[in-house]
Amino acid sequence: MSQPTTVLACQNLSKIYDQGDLRVEVLKNIEFNVVAGEMVAVVGSSGSGKSTLLNLLGGLDTPTSGTVLLGEQDIYQLNDNARGRLRNSNMGFVYQFHHLLAEFDALENVCMPLWIGEMDKTMAEEKARAMLDKVGLAQRIKHKPAELSGGERQRVAIARALVTEPKVVLMDEPTGNLDKHSARGIHDLMASLNASLATSFVVVTHDEQFAQQLSRVVVLEDGQLKESQLA
């Protein structure tokens, strides 16, 4: 039986902030990997460095030391432009705040990563329509963010993250601003998309009940990442 493919990994990953005379070691030689189709929750107290870890995994910050591998490519060996292109085609991002562009409708927001990747406009719209249909918003594609509920906006953000068919989606408190009903809908949607698309998810969350539904839970504590028995 073949081994699962590793889609994202970090080795000896550290992040230190120097604040005057104060030296803050947020992450200490983190070793972590995610395989294809896996859903991993990252939990830990506020200020433990969860968002810092996610930003480093996504190539949005620079580590003090260590490597981050997307497939077999060390993303920090690339220049900013090359890293941006790799990130656009292989990673999706969803945040607590949806960061949709207010002047664009749902379809245009989901098209944005494809347009950045210079896909043909007609083809991009076809792919965006199909993804909005997958997240249950086929009837809302011409609505702007202000015309959508909080849960609908986050569904658009998830569609935007998935439209490039990335290997992995990084999510930072994706349901933190939603009511329980909307949050449960997002959780169910993620599970469905994971099953149908085999996309890997790495999710920073304070929601222990949600974390328990994922395939693996890791805890960030004192700059170290440890496997949890929650899931």
N, C-alpha and C positions, 0 to 999 in steps of 0.2 A: 504493500500500500504506500503510495507516494506521500511525502511530507507536504503539509499545507504551504502555500507560497507566502513568504513574508513580504508585505507591501510597505511597511513603515517600521523603522527601527532607529534607536539611538544607542550610542555606546559612549560610556564615560562622560555623559553630558553634564556640564556644570555651568552655573550662572552666578556671578558675584557682582554685587553693586557696591561701589565705593561712594560713600556719602561723607565727604570731609575726612575726618579721622576714623569714621565708622566703616567697617567692612562687613557687608551682609552677604553671607553665602546662602542663597535661596535654594539652589539645586546642587546636589553633591554626587557627582559621578553616577548619574542615572543610567541604568540599563533597562531597555524596554523594547518590546517588539509587538507588532500587530500583524496577524495573518489574514489572508483573503477571507472576506465574509464574516469576520469577527466583529462583535459589538462590545466595546470595553468602556466601563465607567471609571472615571478618575474622581475620587472623593478625597476630602480632607477639610480641615478647618479653614476659615477665612484667613487670607494672608499666608497660606502655606506654600504658595507658588504654583497653583494649578493653572492659572491663566498664563503665567510665564512659561510653563512647560508646553502648553498648547501652542503658544506663539513661536517657541523654538522649533517644535515639531513641524509647524507650518511655514517655517522660513521667514517669519515676520519680525524676528529679533535675531540678535547675534549671540551665540554662546561664548562664555569665557573660555571653555575648552570642550573637546568632545566632538562627535560626529552625529549627523542625522542622515539616514539613508532612506530615500524614496525609491523602492526597488533596489537597484544596485548603485544608484547615483547619490553621492554625498552632496547634498544640496548647498552646503557652505563652501564647496570648492568651485561653485559657479559664481559668475558676476551677477549683479542685481537684475539685469535684463534677462539673462538665461534662467535665473532662479524664478523670476516672475512668469516666464513662459512655461516652465516645468510645473509650477504651482497651478497655473490656470488650467492646464490640460489634465492634471493628475490628482488634484485636491479640490475639495469643496469646503466652504466655511459657513457656519451658522452661529450667530451670536445671540445673546440675551435680547439685545435690541436689533431688530430685523435689518436695519441699514438699507432699506429700499429707497430708491430715488423717487422723491415725491412727485416730480413732474412727469414721470413715465408710468404707463399702466402696467398691469401684472405681466402681460406678454413681453413688453419691452424690457422690464426688469430681469426676466428670466433669460431673455436673449443676450443680455449684456456680456456674460463671459464668452459666448460664442462669437459675438461681434468683435470683442477684444482679440479673440483668436483668429479673426479675419475669415470667419465662415461666411459663405454666401447668404445674403439677407433672407431669401425665400427658404433655404434649407434650415437656417437658424430658427425662423418662425415655426416651421414644421416640428422641429425637435422641441421647442419651447411649448408649443400647444400640447404635444403628446405628454410632456412631463407635467404640465398643469392639470391635464386630465388625470394622470396617475395620482396626483395629490388631491383630487376631488374639486378642482376649481375650473372645470371646463366652461362653466357659465359665467365666470368672473374675470375672464382674461382682459377685458377692456376697462376694468375698474382700476382707478388709481389707489395708492395705499390709504389715503384718507377715507375712501369709500369702502374699505374692508375692515372686518373685525380684527382684533389682536391675533386670534388663532388663524384667521385667513392670511394675514400678513406673514406670519411665521411659516405657513405652508408655501407661500410664494418664495420665501427665503430658502426653504428646503429644496423647492423645485430648482431655484437658481443654482444651489450648491451641487445638485445632481445632474444638471442638464448636460454637462461635459462628459458624463459617464466616468467620474473620477475613481481612482483606486480606493481612496479613503476620504471620509468627510470628518472634519474636526468641528465639534460643537461645544460652545461655552455657555452653559446655563440656558439651553434653548427654550425652556418652558418657564424660566424664572419670573417672567412678567405676565404669565397667563393664569386664568382661573383654573380650578381643578378639572372642570369638564373639558376645556380647551387643551389643557396639558395632557390629559388622557388621550385625546384625539391625536395629538402630535406623537405621543409614545406609540400608539397603535400604528400610525402611519410609518414611523421609522422601522418598526418590526416588519411591516408588510413590504416596504421597499428593500430592506435588507434581504428578505426571503426571495423576492422576485428579481433583484438586480445583483445580489451577492456583493453589495458594496460594504466595505468595512466602515465602522463608526467608532470614533473616540470621543467620549462625551464627558465633559466636566459638569458635575451636578452636585447640588446639596440635597437632592431628593433621594433619600435612601430607598424608598419603595420603588422608584423608577430604576435605580442602580441594580436592585435585586433581580430585575427582569432581564438584564443584559447577560451576555455569556461569560463575562469576566469583570471583576471589580478589583481595582488597585487603589491603594491608599497612599497619599503623599503626606509624609510626616517628617519633620526635622530634616527636610531636604532630601529624604530618601523615599523611594517608591517600593511599596511592599504589596504582595498579593493579599487579598482579603478573602475571608470565608463567607462574605455576605451573600454572594450570588450562588 
